[in-house]
Each structure stands twice: as C-alpha cells, then as structure tokens.
Amino acid sequence: MAQKDRVFQILDLIRAKQKVSVSELSAKFGVTGETIRRDLERLEREGYVARTYGGAVLIQQPPGHVNYTERAVQNVEAKIEMGELTASILPSSGAIGCDASTTVLSMIPYIKDNPGITLLTNSIRILNDFMYDKIRIISTGGNLRSRTQSLQGEAVNRSMEDYFLDVCVLSCRSLDLENGIYEGDEEEAYFKNIMVEHSRRVIIVADHTKFNKTSLIRTLPYEKVDVLVTDRKPSDEWINRLEAQNVRVLYPGISFS
C-alpha cells in the first residue's frame, strides 16, 4: 500500500476512535512501528493529530479550517477541469501571481513547461513540485504555515510591493451574490488583496460548492474581478449579476473569446 493511501486510512481511524496506538496500526497495516511513526509525524506536521507516547490523538479543527491534504482530495475532477480552463486563458508570457490553494495548484501542470512565464507565489507546494520544470518561479518569502503549505506574514506583504503582475489567479472560501468574494483567514485575505492591487487582471477560480455562501472576511467586490472560472454553469441570476459587473464567466462547454 502506498504511503498516501495508508495515511488517509490512518486518519479515518483516528477520526473514528479519537486516538490510536503505534502497535495497533502496525498490526493492522502490516508495517513496522517506525513506518507508522513516520506516518503519524506527517499527520502531526499537517495539523491533524498530536502525537503521544506510543500513539496519537485527534486534534479537533475549528469550523472552516481544513488542512491542505484534506482539501487536496476534495472535488479533484472539478479542480483539474478548472485548472485546464484557467490555463487556457493565461498569457503565453509574462508575470502571473498565484495563491497557495489546491484549486490554483491544479492549473500549474498546464503551464509548467512554458519558460516565458514567471510565477510569483506564496505556495510551498508549487515551489516543491515544479522546481525542475521550465517555468520560472519566484517565492514571496515569509513564515511557513504548515496547515496550508503557504508562506504568510509581513514579509510576504512587503515583498509584494516590489512586483507588478500581468494577471493573478486566486481561489476563495466563498462567493455571495450581492456582497462579493470571501476568505476565512485574515492573513490570506490581506495577501490576496495586495496581489489584486498589483495585477492588471484578476482571475478567481471557484467550484460550484462555494456559491451562495459567506465567510469571515469580505475580500473583494466583483468590480475588481475580470474572470470567474468555475466547474458548472451558474444560474442566470449569477451570470446576470457578474456580467453587470463586467466579470466574464468561464465554465466547461462555453467558448471564451
């Protein structure tokens, strides 16, 4: 069994039982105790568990705070489809800003072999996964937040003052028809606002599950957005509202010109 599959199964067990021991996991999966300890170390780094003597216990997450690994396996097909759609409307060269979301990460495989693109990001995953590809990557710097695999803090915000982007591609926590785009984290919201202010064009990527919801922080009004990429055709009410704000809507099956 691959480590990724085993780790997901271990996490399911911990969620069900609240705590587990190394010995029971070792027996269940037929691997050594050292292998299980490495798996638990990974889950601890990602914020799911706290290790104890001989095992681990579940960390209860605040509502809305989902770890990166869990988000990465949610709506995978939709993310891949949106990633390809987003890549299809990017310039063939120039500077592109990206956040650290799993949604935006799905776009990178479609542009990674383009040496004409410079990517500015606070994503640790993008830096790690695409370091050997042709695309040029610039890191914002900052403090590592393992739960989101992103760089955050004042250093990130200061670094943005020196850059200007042709386009930025951002995810969001939710979208409300009347009030705009929301985030659930203050640092992330502030970073995205700075990136928007330093970009000629703004693309928001959000699947259908994020529509008609609000979150903690209102990040952007629609008037600051140029394109919204999603995985399903929104309702006529949504399309009319966005078009009134000069937002182009892109989803599978529609042509974009």
C-alpha positions in Angstrom: 0.0 0.0 0.0 1.3 3.5 -0.9 2.1 5.8 2.0 -0.5 8.3 0.9 -3.3 5.7 1.0 -2.1 4.3 4.3 -2.0 7.8 5.8 -5.6 8.6 4.7 -6.8 5.3 6.2 -4.9 6.1 9.5 -6.6 9.5 9.6 -10.0 7.9 9.1 -9.3 5.5 12.0 -8.2 8.4 14.3 -11.3 10.4 13.4 -13.5 7.4 14.3 -11.6 6.4 17.5 -10.1 9.8 18.6 -6.9 8.1 19.5 -4.7 5.2 18.2 -1.5 3.4 19.2 1.5 2.6 17.0 1.2 -1.1 17.8 -2.4 -1.4 16.7 -1.7 0.5 13.4 1.5 -1.6 12.8 -0.5 -4.8 13.1 -3.4 -3.5 11.0 -1.3 -2.4 8.1 1.5 -5.0 8.3 4.3 -2.4 8.5 6.9 -1.6 11.1 6.4 0.7 14.1 8.9 3.1 12.6 6.9 3.3 9.4 3.8 4.1 11.4 5.6 6.7 13.5 6.7 8.5 10.2 3.0 8.4 9.1 1.9 10.0 12.4 4.7 12.6 12.1 3.3 13.6 8.8 -0.2 13.9 10.1 1.1 15.9 13.0 3.0 18.3 10.7 -0.2 18.8 8.7 -2.1 19.6 11.9 -4.4 16.6 12.1 -3.1 14.8 15.2 -0.9 15.3 18.3 1.5 12.5 18.9 1.5 10.9 22.3 3.7 8.3 23.9 3.0 5.2 21.8 0.4 6.7 19.5 -1.5 9.8 18.6 -4.8 11.7 19.3 -7.0 13.6 17.0 -6.8 17.4 17.0 -10.3 18.9 16.8 -10.3 21.5 14.0 -12.2 24.8 14.3 -15.1 25.0 11.8 -13.9 26.0 8.3 -10.2 25.2 8.9 -9.5 22.2 6.7 -5.9 21.1 6.3 -4.2 21.1 2.9 -4.0 17.4 2.5 -7.7 17.0 3.1 -8.6 19.9 0.7 -6.3 18.4 -2.0 -8.6 15.3 -2.3 -11.8 17.3 -2.4 -13.5 17.8 -5.8 -10.4 16.6 -7.6 -12.0 16.2 -11.0 -13.5 19.7 -10.8 -10.2 21.2 -9.9 -8.4 19.6 -12.8 -11.0 20.8 -15.2 -10.9 24.3 -13.8 -7.1 24.2 -13.9 -7.1 23.4 -17.6 -9.7 26.1 -18.3 -7.8 28.7 -16.4 -4.5 27.9 -18.1 -6.2 28.3 -21.5 -6.8 32.0 -20.9 -3.5 32.9 -19.5 -0.9 34.9 -21.5 1.8 32.9 -23.2 4.4 35.0 -21.4 4.5 37.5 -18.5 4.2 37.5 -14.8 1.5 35.6 -13.1 0.6 35.6 -9.4 -0.8 32.5 -7.6 -2.1 31.8 -4.1 -1.4 28.6 -2.2 -4.7 26.9 -2.7 -5.2 23.3 -4.0 -7.5 24.8 -6.6 -4.9 27.0 -8.2 -2.3 24.3 -7.9 -4.3 22.2 -10.4 -3.6 24.9 -13.1 0.2 24.7 -12.8 0.7 21.4 -14.8 -0.7 23.1 -17.8 1.8 26.0 -17.8 4.9 24.3 -16.2 6.7 23.8 -19.5 6.5 27.4 -20.6 9.8 29.3 -20.0 8.1 32.6 -20.9 6.0 32.6 -17.7 7.2 33.9 -14.4 5.2 32.7 -11.5 5.1 34.6 -8.2 3.6 32.6 -5.3 3.4 32.0 -1.6 2.8 28.3 -2.1 5.3 25.8 -0.8 3.7 23.0 -2.9 4.3 24.9 -6.1 7.9 25.6 -5.2 8.5 21.9 -4.3 6.5 20.2 -7.1 7.6 22.3 -10.0 11.2 23.3 -9.2 12.6 21.3 -12.0 10.2 22.4 -14.7 10.8 25.2 -17.3 8.6 27.8 -15.7 10.3 30.4 -13.7 9.1 30.6 -10.0 9.6 33.4 -7.5 8.8 32.9 -3.8 7.3 35.7 -1.8 9.2 34.5 1.3 7.6 34.7 4.7 6.7 32.4 7.6 5.7 28.8 6.9 2.2 27.8 7.8 2.2 24.0 7.5 -1.6 23.6 7.7 -2.0 25.5 4.4 1.5 24.8 3.0 1.8 28.5 2.4 4.1 31.4 3.4 2.4 34.1 5.4 3.2 37.3 7.4 4.5 40.7 7.0 7.5 39.6 4.9 5.0 38.3 2.2 3.2 41.6 2.2 6.4 43.6 1.9 7.7 41.5 -0.9 4.6 42.2 -3.0 5.3 45.9 -3.0 8.2 45.3 -5.4 6.3 43.3 -8.0 3.6 44.1 -10.7 1.8 41.2 -12.3 0.1 40.8 -15.7 -2.5 38.6 -14.0 -3.2 36.9 -10.7 -5.1 33.7 -10.2 -6.8 33.3 -6.8 -9.2 30.9 -5.1 -11.6 31.9 -2.4 -13.5 30.5 0.5 -17.0 31.5 -0.7 -19.0 33.8 -3.0 -22.1 35.8 -2.1 -24.3 37.1 -4.9 -24.6 40.7 -3.5 -21.5 41.2 -1.4 -18.7 39.6 -3.4 -15.8 37.3 -2.5 -14.9 36.0 0.9 -12.0 34.4 2.8 -11.8 32.7 6.1 -8.3 33.9 7.2 -7.2 37.4 7.8 -3.6 37.0 6.6 -4.7 35.2 3.4 -7.3 37.8 2.7 -4.7 40.6 3.1 -2.2 38.9 0.9 -4.8 38.4 -1.9 -5.9 42.0 -1.7 -2.3 43.1 -2.2 -1.8 40.8 -5.1 -5.0 42.1 -6.7 -3.8 45.7 -6.3 -0.6 44.8 -8.1 -2.2 42.9 -11.0 -3.5 44.1 -14.4 -6.1 41.3 -14.5 -7.7 39.2 -11.8 -9.0 35.6 -12.3 -11.0 33.9 -9.5 -11.3 30.1 -9.6 -14.1 28.6 -7.5 -16.2 25.4 -7.9 -20.0 25.4 -7.6 -20.0 24.5 -3.9 -18.6 27.9 -2.9 -21.5 29.9 -4.4 -24.2 31.5 -2.2 -22.1 31.4 0.9 -20.3 33.9 3.1 -17.2 33.5 5.3 -15.4 35.6 7.9 -13.8 38.2 5.7 -15.1 40.0 2.6 -12.1 40.1 0.4 -13.1 41.6 -3.0 -16.1 43.2 -4.7 -16.8 41.8 -8.1 -15.8 45.0 -9.8 -12.2 44.1 -9.1 -12.5 40.7 -10.9 -12.1 40.2 -14.6 -12.8 36.5 -15.0 -14.6 33.9 -12.8 -13.7 30.2 -13.6 -16.0 27.5 -12.2 -16.9 23.9 -12.9 -20.6 24.3 -13.7 -22.7 26.9 -15.4 -24.0 29.2 -12.7 -27.7 30.2 -12.5 -29.0 33.0 -14.7 -29.2 35.2 -11.7 -25.5 34.8 -11.0 -24.5 35.3 -14.7 -26.5 38.5 -14.9 -25.1 39.8 -11.7 -21.5 39.1 -12.8 -21.9 40.4 -16.3 -23.4 43.6 -14.8 -20.0 44.0 -13.0 -18.1 43.2 -16.2 -17.0 39.8 -15.0 -16.6 37.1 -17.7 -17.7 33.7 -16.5 -15.9 30.6 -17.8 -17.1 27.0 -17.3 -16.9 23.7 -19.2 -18.7 23.9 -22.5 -18.6 27.6 -23.0 -16.3 29.4 -25.5 -14.2 32.2 -24.3 -13.2 35.0 -26.6 
